[in-house]
Amino acid sequence: MGQTDSQFKAFIRFVLDALKEAIAETDEKKRNEKFKKILENLQKTLED
């Protein structure tokens, strides 16, 4: 079953918010952990 345009846009909003939060992180270790989590979540989404 595919996504509607609204569902896809909501997904993109979640990704954008996560990326903005990671970019705003000043601690390099925490920032890298946030980026790693984003990548893991995206990979899981592809596998579902």
Secondary structure, 3 states (H helix, E strand, C coil): CCCCHHHHHHHHHHHHHHHHHHHHCCCHHHHHHHHHHHHHHHHHHHHC
